[in-house]
Amino acid sequence: DFSYFQIDLIDGFAFISGFRIEKSPSFKLKDYKIIGTDDKSKDIEYWITLHEVHETKEEDEEELMFTYKFNQTSPPVKCIRLVQTSPGWDNTNKISFYHFDIFGTYI
C-alpha cells in the first residue's frame, strides 16, 4: 500500500477550491492525488478525486512550492487525503512534505 496524509473534519463540511503543497527536496513525490469524501467509512474507490499529478521525468517535477486552484469547487467533503499513487523518485513509498494547505469554505 502507498502512503497517505489525511485530514478529518470533526464537525461540518468543506467545499474545497484548491490547495498548496511545499514538497520535500529529499523525498520528491512522483505521482499523487488529492481525494475527498463526505463519509470516510466509504470504500476508497468511491472517494472523489480532486486533483491528480503524474510526473514523467524527475527534472520536470513541479516546483517544490506548488499552488493549484480547482476549476470547480468540490462537493461537500468531511475527509481529505493526499495519496501517493506510485513509488517516489527514490523508489520508496515514503511520503514527505513541508507544508500542506487546503483552500475552500467550511460550513
C-alpha positions as CSV (number, residue, x, y, z in Angstrom):
1,D,0.0,0.0,0.0
2,F,1.1,3.5,-0.7
3,S,1.5,6.2,1.9
4,Y,-1.1,9.0,2.5
5,F,-1.8,12.0,4.7
6,Q,-5.3,12.6,5.9
7,I,-7.3,15.5,7.3
8,D,-10.6,14.7,9.1
9,L,-13.1,17.4,9.9
10,I,-14.7,16.7,13.3
11,D,-17.8,18.8,12.6
12,G,-19.3,20.3,9.4
13,F,-18.1,20.0,5.8
14,A,-15.8,21.9,3.5
15,F,-16.1,22.9,-0.2
16,I,-12.5,22.6,-1.4
17,S,-11.4,25.1,-4.1
18,G,-7.6,24.4,-4.2
19,F,-4.5,23.5,-2.3
20,R,-0.9,24.4,-1.7
21,I,1.9,22.0,-1.0
22,E,5.6,22.5,-0.3
23,K,7.3,19.3,-1.2
24,S,10.4,17.8,0.4
25,P,13.5,18.0,-1.9
26,S,14.8,14.7,-0.3
27,F,11.7,12.6,-1.0
28,K,10.1,14.1,-4.1
29,L,6.6,13.0,-4.8
30,K,6.3,11.5,-8.3
31,D,2.6,10.5,-8.6
32,Y,0.0,11.6,-6.1
33,K,-3.6,12.6,-5.9
34,I,-5.9,14.6,-3.6
35,I,-9.2,12.9,-2.8
36,G,-12.1,13.7,-0.6
37,T,-15.3,12.2,0.8
38,D,-18.3,13.1,2.8
39,D,-18.1,9.8,4.7
40,K,-14.7,8.3,5.5
41,S,-16.3,4.8,6.0
42,K,-16.9,4.6,2.2
43,D,-14.6,2.4,0.2
44,I,-11.7,4.5,-1.2
45,E,-12.9,3.8,-4.7
46,Y,-16.0,5.9,-4.0
47,W,-13.9,8.9,-2.9
48,I,-13.8,11.9,-5.3
49,T,-10.5,12.7,-7.0
50,L,-10.0,16.5,-6.6
51,H,-6.6,16.7,-8.3
52,E,-4.1,14.2,-9.7
53,V,-0.3,14.5,-10.6
54,H,1.8,12.2,-12.8
55,E,5.4,13.2,-13.3
56,T,7.2,11.8,-16.3
57,K,10.7,13.0,-15.6
58,E,12.3,14.0,-12.3
59,E,13.7,17.2,-13.8
60,D,10.2,18.1,-14.9
61,E,8.8,17.9,-11.4
62,E,6.7,20.9,-10.4
63,E,8.4,23.5,-8.2
64,L,8.8,22.5,-4.6
65,M,6.1,25.0,-3.5
66,F,3.0,24.5,-5.7
67,T,-0.4,26.1,-5.5
68,Y,-3.4,24.8,-7.5
69,K,-6.8,26.3,-7.8
70,F,-9.6,23.9,-9.0
71,N,-11.7,24.8,-12.0
72,Q,-14.8,23.9,-9.9
73,T,-15.3,23.8,-6.2
74,S,-15.6,20.2,-4.8
75,P,-18.8,18.8,-3.4
76,P,-19.0,18.9,0.4
77,V,-16.3,16.8,2.0
78,K,-15.5,15.8,5.5
79,C,-12.3,14.0,4.9
80,I,-9.4,15.0,2.6
81,R,-6.5,12.7,1.7
82,L,-3.2,13.3,-0.2
83,V,-2.3,9.8,-1.5
84,Q,0.9,8.6,-3.1
85,T,-0.1,6.6,-6.2
86,S,3.3,5.1,-7.2
87,P,6.8,4.9,-5.6
88,G,8.6,8.2,-5.4
89,W,11.7,9.1,-7.4
90,D,13.8,7.3,-4.8
91,N,11.7,4.2,-5.5
92,T,10.2,4.1,-1.9
93,N,6.7,4.5,-0.6
94,K,7.7,7.4,1.7
95,I,5.6,10.5,1.6
96,S,7.2,13.7,2.8
97,F,6.3,17.3,2.5
98,Y,6.9,20.5,4.5
99,H,3.6,22.3,4.2
100,F,0.1,21.4,3.0
101,D,-2.8,23.9,2.8
102,I,-6.4,23.3,1.7
103,F,-8.4,26.2,0.4
104,G,-12.2,26.4,0.5
105,T,-15.3,27.2,2.5
106,Y,-16.1,25.5,5.8
107,I,-19.8,25.0,6.8
